[in-house]
Amino acid sequence: MNIIHKKRSRIIVTATVFVAAFAFLIFSANANTDAAKKWIDGEFQPSTLSKAEQMTEMQWFIKAAEPFKGMNIKVVSETIATHEYEAKVLAKAFEEITGIKVSFDLIQEGDVIEKLQTQWASGKNIYDAYINDSDLIGTHSRYGHVVPLSDFMAGEGKDVTLPTLDIDDFMGKSFTTGPDGKLYQLPDQQFANLYWFRYDWFSRADFKQKFKEIYGYELGVPVNWSAYEDIAEFFSEHIREIDGRAIFGHNDYGKKAPDLGWRFTDAWLSMAGAGDKGIPNGKPVDEWGIRMEDCRPVGASVARGGAANGPAAKYALRKYMEWLRKYAPPGALGMDFYTYLPFLAGGSVAQQIFWYTAFVPDMVKPGPTVNEDGTPKWRMAPSPHGPYWEEGMKLGYQDCGSWTLMKSTPVERRKAAWLFAQFCVAKTTSLKKAHVGLTPVRDSDIRHQSFTDRAPKLGGLVEFYRSPARVAWTPTGVNVPDYPKLAQLWWQNIGEAVSGEVTVDKAMDNLAKEMDRVLQRIERANVQGDCGPKLNPLKDESYWLGQPGSPKAKTNEKPRGETVDYDDLIKAWREGRVK
């Protein structure tokens, strides 16, 4: 009887535990659903989905996250407003809805790349997911350290891939696709490098009349670098001051530091016209001046068929240095990426050729460049191009911070991190995030009525992202086989030219040679497979300069200035035309 009694007792206890566990699961599931409803009714508005559709999406996250409840995943990104929102708001929402905790580190962009390199070199898991620039697509697709998302979503990650993810809705998917056609990264935020100008000053009748008298054409958005230069000279030397305050026709920075490299690798040479035609990047020569044949980089120097030290590249550096010295505010040579920006918001600059739309949130705050009704006194427009540029070439840079998964991350942690990555770009959350950071990644978001309503206060951002012109602004592409190793060469060599240590010609010749040496070391190491570098033999530069396309022979570098009326430009964009 005692044995029977004990068995019955164990059965009763087991049943009680089961009922309690089942009740807890029911309670937990209800709590997750309640949390989802709370976030949908509050923070996650507006959305391109109805509330019922949002709840369906959140119910999928709740169910998919069940095996990972209680897990604490670690992710990292650079520090910008969009990622601060993800770290402070979306991570909290994700934990309440799924039960998965997120430790989200915000650090400098260079530090993100350093962490990536450390993880792939050591094989040890430092972070479960990274948001890093798609500029590394050529690196990720060749070294084999990163999980191809196309394979992951169809294979071991299929059970944790959101059915409504809708990859085709992402504007930057071509940026994160490797030479093999596979998607390696998932766009999380993107922002373009456009032209910025004081619309109110450009609209003044007295300024317009005076400009035409001096230069013979209309003051407006510069189409080419000649017009940009004329406008810089006009405001710096002919207007000089407005309301008793000194003004400047140009803004830039020149401090010898890593961000000086971004200033150039972020498509400065392509704006001048150094590369070949091709979207998202020039084929066979890209905006870094690297020639790629099939999928193999074959050289950066003109002697190997590249363009990093060609006439267009040297012209680009020369103009950057000239404008910096003649038309930028005092001290610009000693400023870096972070210290030169306040001049725009302070209201002392007429135009800037190189300006990231990521700074729109700061530029729409009350201040000297914002009207009392909240509309900006400034506008953004397409970047002007240099004399070597041709139709069909990329026209500028677009940053595309993207979710990246490493093979060294354990599969279960990778799956949980992938859930959070998708949560940050899901249609339930993406539109509100786009309004916070103004770095939209979904075409459906930027076309939502809420952005139509907000457009007048965003200075042309909405019109740009809705226009067919947006495809001409792209990140670094697949021609660059090792972004970290090659990127550091730029600021060091260009910094020497800016400081006067070497001539422009010498700086670009040195840069091209050093890039070739890095490509050659990668080739000898034979670590990138069939798409790794394979350098062309050296030839006399005249051979390549005589061939069609890039590298291009010297041309007329000061054609007549050309401008376009901003309001006509916006009208064309709204009608779906490129102008």
Secondary structure, DSSP 8 states (H G I E B T S, - for coil): -HHHHHHHHHHHHHHHHHHHHHHHHHHHHHHHHHHHHHHHHTTT-S-SS-HHHHHHHHHHHHHHTGGGTT-EEEEEEE-SHHHHHIIIIIHHHHHHHHS-EEEEEEE-HHHHHHHHHHHHHH---S-SEEEEEGGGHHHHHHHS-B--HHHHHHTTTGGGS-TT--GGGBTTGGGGB-TTS-B--EEEEEEEEEEEEEHHHHT-HHHHHHHHHHHSS--SEESBHHHHHHHHHIIIIII-EETTEE-BS------SSHHHHHHHHTTHHHHHT-S-S-SSS-SSB-TTS-EEETTEEEESSGGGT--TTSHHHHHHHHHHHHHHHHHS-TTGGG--TTTSTHHHHHT-BSEEEEEEGGGHHHHTSSSTTB-TTS-BSEEEE---B-TT--TTS--B-EEEEEEE-BTTS-HHHHHHHHHHHHHHHSHHHHHHHHHHH----BHHHHTSHHHHHHGGGTTTHHHHHHSGGGGGB----TT-S-HHHHHHHHHHHHHHHHTTSS-HHHHHHHHHHHHHHHHHHHHHHT-SGGGS--------HHHHHTSSSSS-----S-----EE-HHHHHHHHHTT---
